[in-house]
């Protein structure tokens, strides 16, 4: 059997090394194996890297839940707040201190409109 000679115009997408391997071996099994293993390995590596980066980002967003205050620490208050932008009213009944900071609504702090304790 005579060796197969591949010319560059027969298969323009095959490199010189691949043409030499096909001509020398007579089959393209080695070339096909390399053409299959390298892209799959690269794809798996890319998927793993993206997975690890995504996992790190998601874990960075999560924070541990703060510990609840000790029993008896919350004080009873009766405060009513109003959002000046949307008109939402909120009544606060318990607070860790007697003069709490007002809640936020619409990205702004709500106004204290009624303090039932100091009527």
Secondary structure, DSSP 8 states (H G I E B T S, - for coil): -------TTT-TTS-HHHHHHHHHHSS-HHHHHHHHHHHHHHHHHHHHHHHHHHHHHHHHH---------TT--EEEEEEEE-TTT--EEEEEEESSSS----EETTEE-EEEEEGGG-
